[in-house]
Amino acid sequence: MATLTRSDVQHVAHLARLGLTDGELARLEGQLNHILDQYAVLADLPTDDIPRTAQTIAVENILRDDVVTPSLSVEDVLAGAPDRSGDYFVVPAILGDPNE
């Protein structure tokens, strides 16, 4: 498998907007090449008889069940609003000309 050069690592670091020192570039070059070497080992393993899987671990919903509970009244919700119009919050406009 082809190895990454220092120039390759510098280019990727530049694209990722990483400011790396010379020492960090050297260490990263070694680490990335080691990862590529390990991937080459995995790529050579015979996997034709292994069925494809969409998920390697069991997925289960860990969220609580939805439970209907009483809501706050409109007055309670709007009690702390700095500005309101009837049953609605009034907020500053964020679109359009601010001078209008």
C-alpha positions in Angstrom: 0.0 0.0 0.0 1.2 3.5 -0.8 2.5 5.5 2.1 1.7 9.1 3.0 4.5 11.6 2.6 5.1 14.5 4.9 3.8 16.7 2.1 0.6 14.7 2.1 0.1 15.1 5.8 0.8 18.8 5.6 -1.8 19.1 2.8 -4.4 17.3 4.8 -3.6 19.4 7.9 -3.9 22.5 5.8 -7.3 21.4 4.5 -8.5 20.7 8.1 -7.1 24.1 9.2 -4.8 22.5 11.7 -1.7 24.4 12.7 0.8 21.6 13.4 4.4 21.9 14.5 7.1 20.0 12.7 7.1 17.4 15.6 3.4 17.0 15.3 3.6 16.5 11.6 6.3 13.9 11.9 4.3 12.0 14.6 1.1 12.2 12.6 2.8 11.0 9.5 4.0 7.9 11.3 0.6 7.3 12.9 -1.3 7.7 9.7 1.0 5.4 7.8 0.6 2.8 10.6 -3.2 3.0 10.3 -2.9 2.5 6.5 -0.6 -0.5 7.1 -3.1 -2.1 9.4 -5.9 -1.4 7.0 -3.9 -3.3 4.3 -3.7 -6.3 6.6 -7.5 -6.2 7.1 -8.1 -5.8 3.4 -6.2 -9.1 2.7 -8.4 -11.1 5.0 -10.8 -13.6 3.3 -14.3 -12.2 4.0 -16.3 -13.8 1.1 -18.1 -16.3 3.5 -19.0 -13.6 6.1 -22.5 -12.3 5.6 -22.8 -8.5 5.4 -24.4 -6.7 8.3 -26.0 -3.3 8.5 -25.4 -3.1 12.2 -22.7 -4.9 14.2 -24.4 -4.3 17.6 -28.0 -4.6 18.7 -29.7 -1.3 18.5 -32.4 -0.5 21.1 -34.4 2.6 21.8 -33.1 4.0 25.1 -35.6 6.9 25.3 -38.4 7.0 27.8 -42.0 6.4 26.7 -44.0 9.5 25.8 -46.3 10.3 28.7 -49.1 12.9 28.3 -49.0 15.3 31.2 -50.8 18.6 31.9 -49.2 21.6 30.2 -48.7 25.0 31.7 -51.4 27.6 31.2 -50.9 30.4 28.7 -50.7 32.9 31.5 -48.0 30.8 33.4 -45.9 30.5 30.2 -46.1 34.2 29.3 -45.7 35.4 32.9 -42.0 36.0 32.5 -42.1 37.2 28.9 -40.5 40.6 28.5 -43.0 41.5 25.8 -46.2 39.9 24.7 -49.1 40.5 22.4 -52.2 38.6 23.6 -51.3 34.9 23.9 -48.0 35.3 22.0 -44.4 36.2 22.7 -43.1 39.4 21.0 -39.5 39.1 19.8 -37.3 41.4 17.8 -37.4 40.9 14.1 -34.3 39.2 12.7 -35.2 39.4 9.0 -35.6 42.4 6.8 -34.4 46.0 7.1 -33.7 46.8 10.8 -34.7 50.4 10.2 -38.3 49.6 9.3 
